[in-house]
């Protein structure tokens, strides 16, 4: 049974409404917590806890050459997901994504 | 107290999370604190949970004499604990230095470094005394 794009969006309507309500509840809880929490800022509260030692926060070392592998993995992982979920059904979205991913890989190879 | 204040106070009393600090004592009080947390005495029935970070703690349980080395570290940990916070000194060493009083490296009582809300005397205090002290602190908080 084929659905039009409007019917697809309407089908998701309840889901989006529930998501919106849950998000509002979370924001309300956060706001209540902010209102009732005592405010007594000091410099130490912003520092890293290190069993009382005065150790300045250290930036985590990041090896930038590993980022290339992470990007490759992300692209191919999402390609696999889109192909698996659109198997046997023609759709423009997977084709467009595959085209964009192909261009991205060509650029990354350089 | 308004309704919201009463609700907030009730929530805080029913789940006082603790951070246990030792300032270099003999560990007698530490063992008794851990005994109080085990199922035999079960401090956890009051909602008490032992946490590893002052960021999660409501109550600082301190044991041992306050040494010159640890004083500024305790002050830093106290400042890093979010409000509202309460400090409980456990054992004779936190009150006056105990058996280590007037040693070359001992400063004295805990209240010379950070404000203290409750004392539990003993050397070491029994788990029943620790539970009584914690319950008394919670009762004091309930009264506002």
gemmi code that builds the backbone of each chain (N, CA, C; Angstrom):
import gemmi

chains = {
    "A": [
        ("UNK", (0.855, -1.186, 0.000), (0.000, 0.000, 0.000), (0.890, 1.235, 0.000)),
        ("UNK", (0.772, 2.092, -0.943), (1.633, 3.257, -1.058), (0.979, 4.456, -0.356)),
        ("UNK", (1.770, 5.181, 0.407), (1.264, 6.385, 1.065), (1.828, 7.598, 0.342)),
        ("UNK", (1.028, 8.627, 0.300), (1.554, 9.885, -0.249), (2.458, 10.513, 0.809)),
        ("UNK", (3.240, 11.493, 0.379), (4.146, 12.119, 1.334), (3.365, 12.845, 2.431)),
        ("UNK", (2.181, 13.335, 2.114), (1.352, 14.014, 3.126), (0.854, 13.001, 4.156)),
        ("UNK", (0.467, 11.826, 3.685), (-0.008, 10.806, 4.631), (1.137, 10.328, 5.520)),
        ("UNK", (2.321, 10.264, 4.928), (3.487, 9.881, 5.742), (3.719, 10.888, 6.873)),
        ("UNK", (3.652, 12.163, 6.521), (3.866, 13.202, 7.550), (2.757, 13.146, 8.599)),
        ("UNK", (1.508, 12.937, 8.152), (0.400, 12.853, 9.120), (0.563, 11.651, 10.036)),
        ("UNK", (1.123, 10.574, 9.490), (1.353, 9.400, 10.323), (2.356, 9.682, 11.423)),
        ("UNK", (3.307, 10.525, 11.092), (4.315, 10.878, 12.091), (3.821, 11.966, 13.050)),
        ("UNK", (2.658, 12.539, 12.749), (2.173, 13.679, 13.533), (2.060, 13.363, 15.012)),
        ("UNK", (1.455, 12.197, 15.350), (1.300, 11.855, 16.765), (2.647, 11.661, 17.433)),
        ("UNK", (3.519, 11.057, 16.679), (4.860, 10.825, 17.215), (5.544, 12.155, 17.530)),
        ("UNK", (5.446, 13.078, 16.591), (6.085, 14.389, 16.799), (5.414, 15.141, 17.944)),
        ("UNK", (4.089, 15.011, 18.040), (3.374, 15.686, 19.134), (3.824, 15.126, 20.479)),
        ("UNK", (3.926, 13.800, 20.567), (4.380, 13.193, 21.825), (5.803, 13.634, 22.149)),
        ("UNK", (6.635, 13.678, 21.128), (8.017, 14.112, 21.339), (8.049, 15.537, 21.855)),
        ("UNK", (7.205, 16.380, 21.269), (7.152, 17.778, 21.713), (6.691, 17.901, 23.154)),
        ("UNK", (5.687, 17.124, 23.539), (5.185, 17.173, 24.919), (6.262, 16.714, 25.896)),
        ("UNK", (6.944, 15.640, 25.530), (8.007, 15.130, 26.415), (9.126, 16.151, 26.553)),
        ("UNK", (9.441, 16.786, 25.445), (10.503, 17.809, 25.487), (10.099, 18.960, 26.390)),
        ("UNK", (8.816, 19.347, 26.307), (8.329, 20.441, 27.168), (8.402, 20.060, 28.645)),
        ("UNK", (8.066, 18.795, 28.930), (8.124, 18.334, 30.328), (9.560, 18.384, 30.841)),
        ("UNK", (10.487, 17.954, 30.003), (11.896, 17.965, 30.413), (12.356, 19.403, 30.654)),
        ("UNK", (11.977, 20.299, 29.760), (12.373, 21.700, 29.933), (11.739, 22.293, 31.192)),
        ("UNK", (10.505, 21.878, 31.482), (9.831, 22.365, 32.691), (10.560, 21.888, 33.944)),
        ("UNK", (10.951, 20.613, 33.940), (11.679, 20.077, 35.093), (13.009, 20.807, 35.264)),
        ("UNK", (13.655, 21.081, 34.134), (14.935, 21.786, 34.195), (14.736, 23.192, 34.751)),
        ("UNK", (13.684, 23.849, 34.307), (13.399, 25.205, 34.770), (13.070, 25.218, 36.263)),
        ("UNK", (12.297, 24.250, 36.720), (11.967, 24.164, 38.154), (13.240, 23.961, 38.965)),
        ("UNK", (14.096, 23.079, 38.492), (15.351, 22.847, 39.205), (16.199, 24.102, 39.286)),
        ("UNK", (16.245, 24.844, 38.174), (17.021, 26.079, 38.159), (16.447, 27.115, 39.132)),
        ("UNK", (15.101, 27.143, 39.258), (14.463, 28.141, 40.131), (14.735, 27.851, 41.597)),
        ("UNK", (14.665, 26.556, 41.987), (14.761, 26.242, 43.403), (16.197, 25.998, 43.855)),
        ("UNK", (17.128, 25.831, 42.927), (18.505, 25.569, 43.342), (19.117, 26.838, 43.913)),
        ("UNK", (19.822, 26.748, 45.035), (20.488, 27.942, 45.579), (21.642, 28.344, 44.674)),
        ("UNK", (21.843, 29.643, 44.582), (22.905, 30.150, 43.730), (24.000, 30.721, 44.612)),
        ("UNK", (25.119, 30.075, 44.622), (26.236, 30.518, 45.446), (27.530, 30.216, 44.694)),
        ("UNK", (27.744, 30.927, 43.590), (28.891, 30.547, 42.751), (30.215, 30.945, 43.392)),
        ("UNK", (31.191, 30.128, 43.159), (32.570, 30.495, 43.511), (33.498, 29.882, 42.478)),
        ("UNK", (34.743, 30.331, 42.518), (35.686, 29.933, 41.475), (35.930, 28.421, 41.511)),
        ("UNK", (35.932, 27.851, 42.706), (36.268, 26.428, 42.826), (35.219, 25.537, 42.194)),
        ("UNK", (33.975, 26.025, 42.143), (32.912, 25.177, 41.596), (33.107, 24.945, 40.107)),
        ("UNK", (33.859, 25.835, 39.450), (34.075, 25.674, 38.016), (35.298, 24.821, 37.715)),
        ("UNK", (36.074, 24.479, 38.736), (37.324, 23.763, 38.499), (37.085, 22.262, 38.493)),
        ("UNK", (38.038, 21.554, 37.914), (37.963, 20.102, 37.859), (38.183, 19.524, 39.241)),
        ("UNK", (37.392, 18.529, 39.594), (37.587, 17.856, 40.873), (38.716, 16.836, 40.707)),
        ("UNK", (39.722, 16.977, 41.544), (40.877, 16.054, 41.475), (41.308, 15.716, 42.889)),
        ("UNK", (40.335, 15.279, 43.706), (40.590, 14.903, 45.099), (41.198, 16.056, 45.888)),
        ("UNK", (40.790, 17.274, 45.544), (41.271, 18.422, 46.294), (42.553, 19.026, 45.756)),
        ("UNK", (43.184, 18.361, 44.782), (44.417, 18.912, 44.231), (44.096, 20.041, 43.257)),
        ("UNK", (45.049, 20.938, 43.121), (44.880, 22.087, 42.234), (45.491, 21.740, 40.889)),
        ("UNK", (44.750, 20.965, 40.103), (45.276, 20.529, 38.808), (44.501, 21.261, 37.727)),
        ("UNK", (45.176, 22.007, 36.862), (44.433, 22.716, 35.812), (43.857, 21.731, 34.811)),
        ("UNK", (42.727, 22.048, 34.209), (42.104, 21.164, 33.241), (43.016, 21.005, 32.031)),
        ("UNK", (43.184, 19.776, 31.588), (44.092, 19.494, 30.479), (43.268, 19.100, 29.275)),
        ("UNK", (43.615, 19.647, 28.136), (42.860, 19.276, 26.935), (43.233, 17.856, 26.540)),
        ("UNK", (42.209, 17.114, 26.115), (42.476, 15.734, 25.689), (43.255, 15.760, 24.386)),
        ("UNK", (44.269, 14.900, 24.318), (45.025, 14.814, 23.065), (44.170, 14.195, 21.989)),
        ("UNK", (44.191, 14.774, 20.828), (43.384, 14.271, 19.716), (44.280, 14.097, 18.508)),
        ("UNK", (44.296, 12.901, 17.966), (45.118, 12.651, 16.783), (44.270, 12.906, 15.547)),
        ("UNK", (44.586, 13.971, 14.815), (43.698, 14.393, 13.734), (43.671, 13.405, 12.582)),
        ("UNK", (44.705, 12.563, 12.424), (44.680, 11.633, 11.292), (43.652, 10.522, 11.502)),
        ("UNK", (43.216, 10.344, 12.748), (42.176, 9.340, 13.009), (40.802, 9.850, 12.594)),
        ("UNK", (40.689, 11.169, 12.436), (39.391, 11.729, 12.061), (38.963, 11.237, 10.693)),
        ("UNK", (39.950, 11.051, 9.795), (39.631, 10.567, 8.436), (38.924, 9.228, 8.502)),
        ("UNK", (39.426, 8.299, 9.365), (38.801, 6.982, 9.495), (37.389, 7.111, 10.068)),
        ("UNK", (37.233, 8.036, 11.017), (35.914, 8.226, 11.621), (34.915, 8.730, 10.581)),
        ("UNK", (35.365, 9.636, 9.710), (34.464, 10.172, 8.682), (34.106, 9.084, 7.670)),
        ("UNK", (35.108, 8.314, 7.243), (34.842, 7.205, 6.303), (33.836, 6.237, 6.890)),
        ("UNK", (34.060, 5.889, 8.157), (33.168, 4.942, 8.812), (31.750, 5.489, 8.849)),
        ("UNK", (31.609, 6.777, 9.200), (30.269, 7.367, 9.323), (29.555, 7.320, 7.972)),
        ("UNK", (30.270, 7.681, 6.916), (29.630, 7.710, 5.596), (29.168, 6.313, 5.199)),
        ("UNK", (30.041, 5.337, 5.299), (29.671, 3.986, 4.856), (28.641, 3.347, 5.771)),
        ("UNK", (28.697, 3.694, 7.039), (27.709, 3.157, 7.981), (26.309, 3.637, 7.608)),
        ("UNK", (26.198, 4.922, 7.277), (24.883, 5.459, 6.933), (24.446, 4.965, 5.561)),
        ("UNK", (25.405, 4.763, 4.645), (25.050, 4.166, 3.345), (24.430, 2.787, 3.564)),
        ("UNK", (25.061, 1.988, 4.401), (24.555, 0.640, 4.675), (23.177, 0.703, 5.300)),
        ("UNK", (22.974, 1.640, 6.215), (21.673, 1.765, 6.881), (20.602, 2.163, 5.879)),
        ("UNK", (20.914, 3.124, 5.016), (19.907, 3.590, 4.051), (19.595, 2.494, 3.039)),
        ("UNK", (20.618, 1.766, 2.592), (20.370, 0.686, 1.634), (19.544, -0.426, 2.269)),
        ("UNK", (19.829, -0.732, 3.505), (19.102, -1.812, 4.180), (17.642, -1.437, 4.402)),
        ("UNK", (17.384, -0.188, 4.736), (16.009, 0.206, 5.028), (15.219, 0.516, 3.762)),
        ("UNK", (15.904, 0.738, 2.623), (15.161, 1.052, 1.399), (15.227, -0.095, 0.396)),
        ("UNK", (15.533, -1.294, 0.881), (15.714, -2.440, -0.003), (14.395, -2.794, -0.687)),
        ("UNK", (14.415, -2.874, -2.014), (13.222, -3.273, -2.751), (12.245, -2.141, -2.993)),
        ("UNK", (12.515, -0.968, -2.452), (11.604, 0.173, -2.637), (12.402, 1.299, -3.293)),
        ("UNK", (11.878, 1.784, -4.385), (12.575, 2.877, -5.055), (12.301, 4.181, -4.317)),
        ("UNK", (13.357, 4.969, -4.114), (13.171, 6.268, -3.476), (14.258, 7.218, -3.924)),
        ("UNK", (13.911, 8.497, -4.008), (14.891, 9.495, -4.453), (15.883, 9.835, -3.340)),
        ("UNK", (15.422, 9.757, -2.080), (16.301, 10.145, -0.962), (17.550, 9.262, -0.893)),
        ("UNK", (17.403, 7.926, -0.973), (18.625, 7.112, -0.940), (19.553, 7.418, -2.117)),
        ("UNK", (18.974, 7.646, -3.282), (19.810, 7.918, -4.455), (20.564, 9.230, -4.291)),
        ("UNK", (19.860, 10.248, -3.761), (20.519, 11.537, -3.570), (21.636, 11.388, -2.541)),
        ("UNK", (21.341, 10.657, -1.447), (22.378, 10.479, -0.429), (23.580, 9.727, -1.000)),
        ("UNK", (23.305, 8.697, -1.814), (24.425, 7.942, -2.396), (25.272, 8.835, -3.293)),
        ("UNK", (24.599, 9.702, -4.052), (25.352, 10.619, -4.923), (26.201, 11.570, -4.090)),
        ("UNK", (25.622, 12.117, -3.016), (26.383, 13.045, -2.148), (27.548, 12.314, -1.490)),
        ("UNK", (27.287, 11.064, -1.047), (28.353, 10.292, -0.400), (29.468, 9.989, -1.393)),
        ("UNK", (29.108, 9.695, -2.654), (30.124, 9.424, -3.670), (31.019, 10.639, -3.872)),
        ("UNK", (30.403, 11.811, -3.950), (31.191, 13.042, -4.110), (32.070, 13.260, -2.887)),
        ("UNK", (31.518, 12.997, -1.718), (32.290, 13.196, -0.470), (33.510, 12.282, -0.449)),
        ("UNK", (33.320, 11.036, -0.886), (34.451, 10.093, -0.870), (35.514, 10.521, -1.871)),
        ("UNK", (35.066, 11.014, -3.029), (36.037, 11.501, -4.031), (36.857, 12.644, -3.454)),
        ("UNK", (36.212, 13.523, -2.717), (36.928, 14.658, -2.118), (37.868, 14.162, -1.028)),
        ("UNK", (37.414, 13.208, -0.217), (38.243, 12.709, 0.894), (39.485, 11.985, 0.396)),
        ("UNK", (39.366, 11.361, -0.777), (40.507, 10.610, -1.281), (41.678, 11.516, -1.589)),
        ("UNK", (41.384, 12.792, -1.845), (42.485, 13.712, -2.233), (43.312, 14.116, -1.069)),
    ],
    "B": [
        ("UNK", (7.255, 28.004, 56.166), (7.792, 27.606, 54.851), (6.662, 27.426, 53.869)),
        ("UNK", (6.885, 27.855, 52.630), (5.866, 27.666, 51.613), (5.804, 26.205, 51.193)),
        ("UNK", (4.848, 25.935, 50.348), (4.650, 24.538, 49.899), (5.884, 24.049, 49.138)),
        ("UNK", (6.396, 24.902, 48.276), (7.558, 24.500, 47.467), (8.764, 24.262, 48.377)),
        ("UNK", (8.960, 25.154, 49.350), (10.092, 24.978, 50.273), (9.954, 23.676, 51.050)),
        ("UNK", (8.716, 23.388, 51.473), (8.511, 22.135, 52.237), (8.790, 20.929, 51.364)),
        ("UNK", (8.344, 21.019, 50.105), (8.568, 19.900, 49.182), (10.056, 19.703, 48.923)),
        ("UNK", (10.756, 20.811, 48.724), (12.194, 20.726, 48.447), (12.937, 20.190, 49.677)),
        ("UNK", (12.560, 20.674, 50.846), (13.208, 20.191, 52.081), (12.945, 18.705, 52.269)),
        ("UNK", (11.716, 18.281, 52.011), (11.382, 16.855, 52.134), (12.223, 16.027, 51.175)),
        ("UNK", (12.386, 16.498, 49.937), (13.183, 15.755, 48.953), (14.643, 15.672, 49.405)),
        ("UNK", (15.151, 16.760, 49.960), (16.558, 16.773, 50.378), (16.778, 15.867, 51.587)),
        ("UNK", (15.797, 15.827, 52.481), (15.951, 14.995, 53.685), (15.874, 13.520, 53.327)),
        ("UNK", (15.076, 13.189, 52.359), (14.865, 11.774, 52.034), (15.979, 11.182, 51.174)),
        ("UNK", (16.912, 11.994, 50.699), (17.989, 11.418, 49.890), (19.288, 12.193, 50.080)),
        ("UNK", (19.853, 12.123, 51.283), (21.124, 12.824, 51.499), (22.294, 11.978, 51.001)),
        ("UNK", (22.882, 12.385, 49.923), (24.014, 11.640, 49.376), (25.294, 12.145, 50.038)),
        ("UNK", (26.157, 11.193, 50.371), (27.320, 11.566, 51.175), (28.625, 11.357, 50.408)),
        ("UNK", (29.608, 12.164, 50.784), (30.973, 11.969, 50.328), (31.814, 11.768, 51.577)),
        ("UNK", (32.554, 10.702, 51.606), (33.348, 10.368, 52.774), (34.780, 10.845, 52.555)),
        ("UNK", (35.248, 11.695, 53.464), (36.607, 12.219, 53.359), (37.398, 11.796, 54.585)),
        ("UNK", (38.608, 11.356, 54.348), (39.495, 11.047, 55.467), (40.705, 11.945, 55.373)),
        ("UNK", (41.062, 12.557, 56.484), (42.147, 13.526, 56.430), (43.458, 12.946, 56.941)),
        ("UNK", (43.551, 11.633, 56.995), (44.818, 11.057, 57.417), (44.792, 10.523, 58.825)),
        ("UNK", (43.636, 9.959, 59.200), (43.529, 9.405, 60.542), (43.930, 7.937, 60.572)),
        ("UNK", (43.508, 7.268, 61.629), (43.875, 5.866, 61.804), (42.940, 4.935, 61.064)),
        ("UNK", (41.896, 5.488, 60.420), (40.891, 4.723, 59.673), (39.904, 3.991, 60.560)),
        ("UNK", (39.951, 4.183, 61.850), (38.958, 3.546, 62.715), (37.563, 4.060, 62.417)),
        ("UNK", (37.446, 5.376, 62.310), (36.142, 5.981, 61.997), (35.694, 5.591, 60.592)),
        ("UNK", (36.656, 5.462, 59.667), (36.287, 5.079, 58.299), (35.645, 3.708, 58.276)),
        ("UNK", (36.219, 2.797, 59.061), (35.672, 1.438, 59.100), (34.272, 1.457, 59.689)),
        ("UNK", (34.079, 2.294, 60.720), (32.744, 2.367, 61.318), (31.738, 3.009, 60.371)),
        ("UNK", (32.187, 3.952, 59.585), (31.288, 4.568, 58.589), (30.877, 3.518, 57.559)),
        ("UNK", (31.859, 2.744, 57.104), (31.527, 1.704, 56.122), (30.617, 0.652, 56.731)),
        ("UNK", (30.844, 0.338, 58.013), (29.927, -0.594, 58.684), (28.507, -0.054, 58.686)),
        ("UNK", (28.393, 1.242, 58.934), (27.054, 1.840, 58.984), (26.359, 1.759, 57.629)),
        ("UNK", (27.156, 1.682, 56.566), (26.559, 1.623, 55.224), (26.230, 0.206, 54.786)),
        ("UNK", (26.775, -0.775, 55.481), (26.520, -2.169, 55.093), (25.140, -2.607, 55.560)),
        ("UNK", (24.621, -3.714, 55.057), (23.228, -4.094, 55.337), (22.919, -4.331, 56.808)),
        ("UNK", (23.934, -4.630, 57.636), (23.634, -4.908, 59.047), (23.043, -3.678, 59.738)),
        ("UNK", (23.630, -2.518, 59.475), (23.134, -1.282, 60.088), (22.331, -0.449, 59.085)),
        ("UNK", (22.727, -0.508, 57.830), (21.930, -0.005, 56.716), (21.557, 1.464, 56.810)),
        ("UNK", (22.548, 2.302, 56.634), (22.278, 3.734, 56.554), (21.512, 4.068, 55.289)),
        ("UNK", (21.561, 3.174, 54.317), (20.914, 3.441, 53.029), (19.401, 3.437, 53.130)),
        ("UNK", (18.861, 2.916, 54.247), (17.400, 2.981, 54.389), (16.922, 4.416, 54.588)),
        ("UNK", (17.851, 5.329, 54.908), (17.492, 6.736, 55.015), (17.654, 7.461, 53.686)),
        ("UNK", (17.992, 6.710, 52.649), (18.210, 7.349, 51.352), (19.645, 7.789, 51.154)),
        ("UNK", (20.517, 7.387, 52.089), (21.914, 7.788, 52.014), (22.634, 6.928, 50.985)),
        ("UNK", (23.335, 7.570, 50.079), (24.166, 6.855, 49.115), (25.578, 7.406, 49.198)),
        ("UNK", (26.542, 6.512, 49.128), (27.936, 6.939, 49.172), (28.372, 7.278, 47.752)),
        ("UNK", (28.810, 8.512, 47.543), (29.202, 8.953, 46.211), (30.699, 9.188, 46.160)),
        ("UNK", (31.220, 9.235, 44.936), (32.660, 9.389, 44.761), (33.088, 10.799, 44.402)),
        ("UNK", (32.130, 11.701, 44.285), (32.491, 13.050, 43.851), (31.708, 14.056, 44.676)),
        ("UNK", (32.360, 15.174, 45.031), (31.615, 16.180, 45.790), (30.505, 16.820, 44.977)),
        ("UNK", (30.585, 16.699, 43.656), (29.537, 17.288, 42.818), (28.197, 16.603, 43.040)),
        ("UNK", (28.233, 15.344, 43.499), (27.003, 14.587, 43.698), (26.585, 14.557, 45.157)),
        ("UNK", (27.361, 15.148, 46.027), (27.154, 14.962, 47.466), (26.365, 16.108, 48.075)),
        ("UNK", (25.541, 15.754, 49.078), (24.867, 16.758, 49.899), (25.573, 16.913, 51.241)),
        ("UNK", (26.125, 15.808, 51.728), (26.729, 15.800, 53.064), (28.171, 15.320, 52.930)),
        ("UNK", (29.079, 16.054, 53.555), (30.480, 15.628, 53.605), (30.710, 14.977, 54.960)),
        ("UNK", (31.065, 13.698, 54.954), (31.395, 13.010, 56.204), (32.910, 13.010, 56.333)),
        ("UNK", (33.406, 13.660, 57.349), (34.843, 13.816, 57.489), (35.308, 13.051, 58.708)),
        ("UNK", (36.414, 12.338, 58.535), (37.002, 11.640, 59.666), (38.491, 11.933, 59.683)),
        ("UNK", (39.073, 11.812, 60.836), (40.500, 12.013, 60.960), (40.861, 13.431, 61.371)),
        ("UNK", (42.077, 13.605, 61.909), (42.497, 14.943, 62.332), (42.818, 15.785, 61.107)),
        ("UNK", (42.677, 17.067, 61.238), (42.942, 17.959, 60.103), (44.423, 18.290, 60.127)),
        ("UNK", (45.112, 17.775, 59.138), (46.539, 18.019, 59.054), (46.800, 19.247, 58.193)),
        ("UNK", (48.018, 19.775, 58.339), (48.360, 20.967, 57.556), (48.363, 20.655, 56.071)),
        ("UNK", (48.671, 19.418, 55.729), (48.730, 19.061, 54.311), (47.342, 19.027, 53.688)),
        ("UNK", (46.375, 18.569, 54.459), (45.065, 18.297, 53.885), (44.103, 19.483, 54.021)),
        ("UNK", (44.474, 20.479, 54.852), (43.517, 21.550, 55.151), (43.071, 22.289, 53.889)),
        ("UNK", (44.036, 22.704, 53.036), (43.619, 23.478, 51.857), (42.875, 22.588, 50.871)),
        ("UNK", (43.196, 21.298, 50.847), (42.488, 20.379, 49.947), (41.047, 20.183, 50.393)),
        ("UNK", (40.848, 20.113, 51.715), (39.487, 19.997, 52.223), (38.693, 21.251, 51.900)),
        ("UNK", (39.339, 22.388, 52.044), (38.652, 23.639, 51.741), (38.255, 23.680, 50.272)),
        ("UNK", (39.155, 23.193, 49.398), (38.841, 23.177, 47.964), (37.670, 22.238, 47.700)),
        ("UNK", (37.675, 21.056, 48.316), (36.591, 20.093, 48.103), (35.280, 20.664, 48.642)),
        ("UNK", (35.349, 21.343, 49.784), (34.145, 21.960, 50.345), (33.585, 23.012, 49.382)),
        ("UNK", (34.469, 23.820, 48.806), (34.015, 24.844, 47.856), (33.487, 24.230, 46.568)),
        ("UNK", (34.007, 23.050, 46.211), (33.555, 22.410, 44.977), (32.202, 21.708, 45.142)),
        ("UNK", (31.791, 21.508, 46.389), (30.505, 20.846, 46.633), (29.377, 21.831, 46.386)),
        ("UNK", (28.358, 21.430, 45.602), (27.277, 22.385, 45.339), (26.399, 22.581, 46.572)),
        ("UNK", (25.730, 23.749, 46.612), (24.832, 24.051, 47.715), (23.474, 23.424, 47.473)),
        ("UNK", (22.711, 23.114, 48.517), (23.084, 23.193, 49.925), (23.942, 22.003, 50.352)),
        ("UNK", (24.882, 22.276, 51.219), (25.789, 21.221, 51.641), (25.898, 21.256, 53.162)),
        ("UNK", (26.200, 20.119, 53.732), (26.319, 19.994, 55.169), (27.559, 19.170, 55.480)),
        ("UNK", (28.170, 19.484, 56.601), (29.406, 18.797, 56.971), (29.185, 18.121, 58.316)),
        ("UNK", (29.603, 16.864, 58.388), (29.499, 16.117, 59.641), (30.898, 15.651, 60.013)),
        ("UNK", (31.329, 16.016, 61.195), (32.633, 15.583, 61.687), (32.460, 14.319, 62.516)),
        ("UNK", (33.165, 13.280, 62.134), (32.986, 11.997, 62.810), (34.232, 11.677, 63.600)),
        ("UNK", (34.043, 11.430, 64.867), (35.158, 11.009, 65.705), (35.797, 12.180, 66.432)),
        ("UNK", (36.574, 11.793, 67.445), (37.211, 12.812, 68.288), (38.261, 13.607, 67.522)),
        ("UNK", (38.861, 12.983, 66.521), (39.935, 13.669, 65.796), (39.440, 14.877, 65.031)),
        ("UNK", (38.236, 14.799, 64.516), (37.724, 15.947, 63.760), (37.371, 17.093, 64.698)),
        ("UNK", (37.130, 16.783, 65.975), (36.705, 17.840, 66.906), (37.890, 18.635, 67.425)),
        ("UNK", (38.970, 17.891, 67.786), (40.083, 18.589, 68.422), (41.436, 18.074, 67.989)),
        ("UNK", (41.431, 17.071, 67.133), (42.680, 16.409, 66.790), (42.803, 15.058, 67.457)),
        ("UNK", (41.991, 14.845, 68.504), (41.945, 13.535, 69.160), (43.296, 13.126, 69.729)),
        ("UNK", (43.684, 11.892, 69.441), (44.959, 11.384, 69.956), (46.151, 12.041, 69.254)),
        ("UNK", (45.877, 12.692, 68.113), (46.952, 13.334, 67.352), (47.072, 14.822, 67.677)),
        ("UNK", (46.321, 15.282, 68.681), (46.305, 16.716, 68.977), (47.692, 17.201, 69.344)),
        ("UNK", (48.021, 18.383, 68.834), (49.305, 19.040, 69.098), (50.479, 18.296, 68.487)),
        ("UNK", (50.206, 17.371, 67.574), (51.305, 16.815, 66.780), (51.825, 17.903, 65.853)),
        ("UNK", (53.022, 17.684, 65.316), (53.687, 18.739, 64.554), (52.917, 19.106, 63.285)),
        ("UNK", (52.134, 18.168, 62.757), (51.463, 18.426, 61.477), (49.957, 18.557, 61.604)),
        ("UNK", (49.441, 18.567, 62.813), (47.993, 18.571, 63.017), (47.549, 19.970, 63.381)),
        ("UNK", (46.505, 20.442, 62.653), (46.004, 21.783, 62.905), (44.971, 21.828, 64.007)),
        ("UNK", (44.265, 20.720, 64.211), (43.233, 20.757, 65.242), (41.923, 20.271, 64.690)),
        ("UNK", (40.847, 20.945, 65.039), (39.520, 20.499, 64.667), (39.129, 20.916, 63.266)),
        ("UNK", (38.095, 20.258, 62.768), (37.623, 20.506, 61.410), (37.011, 21.897, 61.276)),
        ("UNK", (36.414, 22.413, 62.370), (35.728, 23.704, 62.242), (36.705, 24.862, 62.075)),
        ("UNK", (37.997, 24.560, 62.195), (38.982, 25.586, 61.900), (39.218, 25.759, 60.408)),
        ("UNK", (38.691, 24.819, 59.636), (38.917, 24.859, 58.185), (37.615, 25.094, 57.429)),
        ("UNK", (36.596, 24.317, 57.773), (35.299, 24.462, 57.089), (34.195, 24.464, 58.135)),
        ("UNK", (33.065, 25.085, 57.849), (31.979, 25.081, 58.839), (31.390, 23.684, 58.987)),
        ("UNK", (31.083, 23.324, 60.214), (30.584, 21.977, 60.510), (29.150, 22.083, 61.033)),
        ("UNK", (28.292, 21.210, 60.552), (26.888, 21.228, 60.956), (26.581, 20.245, 62.084)),
        ("UNK", (27.359, 19.152, 62.152), (27.073, 18.169, 63.197), (28.360, 17.441, 63.555)),
        ("UNK", (28.435, 17.042, 64.820), (29.572, 16.263, 65.289), (29.059, 14.918, 65.790)),
        ("UNK", (29.844, 13.897, 65.544), (29.521, 12.587, 66.106), (30.731, 12.150, 66.905)),
        ("UNK", (30.654, 12.255, 68.214), (31.835, 11.957, 69.027), (32.064, 10.457, 69.162)),
        ("UNK", (33.308, 10.140, 69.469), (33.673, 8.736, 69.674), (35.062, 8.493, 69.148)),
        ("UNK", (35.628, 7.390, 69.544), (36.959, 7.048, 69.080), (37.111, 5.538, 68.947)),
        ("UNK", (36.563, 4.929, 67.943), (35.651, 5.539, 66.967), (34.200, 5.465, 67.434)),
        ("UNK", (33.335, 6.295, 66.871), (31.911, 6.164, 67.214), (31.356, 4.885, 66.604)),
        ("UNK", (30.450, 4.268, 67.294), (29.848, 3.033, 66.803), (28.921, 3.358, 65.633)),
        ("UNK", (28.628, 2.382, 64.788), (27.689, 2.661, 63.687), (26.340, 3.179, 64.180)),
        ("UNK", (25.921, 2.703, 65.349), (24.642, 3.219, 65.879), (24.742, 4.709, 66.161)),
        ("UNK", (25.899, 5.132, 66.652), (26.091, 6.559, 66.926), (26.115, 7.355, 65.629)),
        ("UNK", (26.736, 6.797, 64.596), (26.785, 7.489, 63.303), (25.373, 7.630, 62.755)),
        ("UNK", (24.594, 6.552, 62.845), (23.219, 6.616, 62.345), (22.420, 7.634, 63.149)),
        ("UNK", (22.614, 7.656, 64.466), (21.908, 8.625, 65.311), (22.281, 10.043, 64.914)),
        ("UNK", (23.589, 10.255, 64.666), (24.028, 11.590, 64.276), (23.445, 12.021, 62.941)),
        ("UNK", (23.444, 11.110, 61.977), (22.887, 11.455, 60.658), (21.394, 11.723, 60.781)),
        ("UNK", (20.709, 10.900, 61.563), (19.263, 11.106, 61.739), (18.998, 12.434, 62.441)),
        ("UNK", (19.858, 12.792, 63.390), (19.692, 14.078, 64.080), (19.903, 15.238, 63.109)),
        ("UNK", (20.884, 15.099, 62.214), (21.099, 16.151, 61.216), (19.890, 16.276, 60.313)),
        ("UNK", (19.330, 15.139, 59.890), (18.156, 15.185, 59.018), (16.960, 15.788, 59.757)),
        ("UNK", (16.858, 15.477, 61.055), (15.780, 16.068, 61.840), (15.930, 17.573, 61.949)),
        ("UNK", (17.195, 18.022, 62.078), (17.462, 19.455, 62.166), (17.111, 20.132, 60.839)),
        ("UNK", (17.412, 19.440, 59.733), (17.075, 20.004, 58.434), (15.562, 20.073, 58.255)),
        ("UNK", (14.855, 19.060, 58.783), (13.399, 19.042, 58.635), (12.762, 20.198, 59.378)),
        ("UNK", (13.407, 20.579, 60.480), (12.863, 21.693, 61.235), (13.147, 23.035, 60.609)),
        ("UNK", (13.892, 23.036, 59.526), (14.204, 24.288, 58.841), (15.481, 24.875, 59.362)),
    ],
}
model = gemmi.Model(1)
for chain_id, residues in chains.items():
    chain = gemmi.Chain(chain_id)
    for i, (resn, *xyz) in enumerate(residues, 1):
        res = gemmi.Residue()
        res.name, res.seqid = resn, gemmi.SeqId(i, " ")
        for name, pos in zip(("N", "CA", "C"), xyz):
            atom = gemmi.Atom()
            atom.name, atom.element = name, gemmi.Element(name[0])
            atom.pos, atom.b_iso = gemmi.Position(*pos), 0.0
            res.add_atom(atom)
        chain.add_residue(res)
    model.add_chain(chain)
structure = gemmi.Structure()
structure.add_model(model)
structure.setup_entities()
